């Protein structure tokens, strides 16, 4: 379709003429004398540059005939396969790592909680929203991490924001990995503490940062992740603990993508590295990945958890977790612990994908092959076209573009699960190789594309 055609069948020229006539018609009516007073000009809310970036992305997609890969609606449970708009596709975009979303035991626990408690606790837990299912889940998570206590919250992102923002403040410092999740960064910004990042997974760089900071600040909170979601790699936890303790700092580990993935039984990065979990001050995790629910948690000392439970704004001033969500997460955790074969199968599938991808010459970066394997392509245009071709061929995988990743490292991000078969994994790799090859043979007039974007997308679509 030509870019001159609109969704309503009007060309850009016709729309311009129509708007011009409407403007002239309105111009024939005199404005009231007090119009300026009654209709003050208001600046549009939000960041103007972000709006412009979004516009350019939309226009580039239209010019290059690439369908928008985001906000696609799935018609059911996203498992090894999924259905989108009536089409059955191989699914490699979901966090359903152990295949527990939709498991009859998990669903039954959620339904029983609805029957007993309803769908909401209808209040903050501090006042009248406390239910037994909350403490059951928190006790199970504390036992998993070997901590004294745990507190759960209704959002994983908000858990990091409110915990970090509440535990440190002015005069302190938050030191985080350069590839930390947005929630860690937002928590640091909220806290008012000095924020310093160190090179990704670089223990020596962390040591240097702490050496320069420690004497100038009151407290230091170091935040890292157990399994990095864009790269699929892991930190050297033992070395990190040693450095943090040597400088008298506190260590927080975000286990969002490592719970149920790392370690023989899915207990996370501590089990994976063979490290005593007590060396970590704060264990953070989410319920939306392996535990197929929604929310986040902080596990640690009884004193830490009680402090957050009684004073963290994101907990105190938020409604308590929905009972069926808490019950589902508790049931999923129990299944994970009783069926470690799920963890083994997940890791076997991810390792197979990694081997096949590398053997085919694909760039998988630093991934260890544990649930998350990126295929780094570089150009945002190329990776978007590859993802679009794969979707048309029945393989659902998301492109990750700048600024979510550094410029020049745009990628496809593959999420594996225990539900995938070897045939599906090999198909995903072979289809990716074929799609990359096809895109490499395409030609894009980048000068013309930039010119069209600068001109608001006017002009004919660029053909390959």
Buried (B, 14 or more C-beta within 10 A) or exposed (E): EEBBEEEEEBEBEEEEEEEEEEEEEEEEEEEEEEEEEEEEEEEEEEEEEEEEEEEBBEBBBBBBEBEEBEEBEBEEBBBBBBBBEEEEBBBBBBBBBBBBBEBEEBBEBBEBBBEEBEEBBEEBBBEEBBBEBBBBBBEBBBEBBBBBBBBBBBBBBBBBBBBBBBBBEEEBBBBBBEBBBEBBBBBBBBBBBBBBBBBBBBBEBBBBBBEEBBEEBEBBBBBBBBBBBBBBBBBBBBBBBBBBEEBEBBBBBBBBBBBBBBBEBBBBBBBBBEBEBEBBBBBBBBBBBBBBBBBBBBBBBEEBBEBBBEEBEBBBEBEBBBBBBBBBBBBBBBBBBEBBEBBBBBBBBBBBBBBBBBEEEBEBBEBBBBBBBBBBBEBBBBBBBBBBBBBEBEBBBBBBBEEEBEEEBBBBBBBBBBBBEEEBBEBBBEBBBBBBEEBEEEEBEEEEBEEBBEEEBEBEBBEE
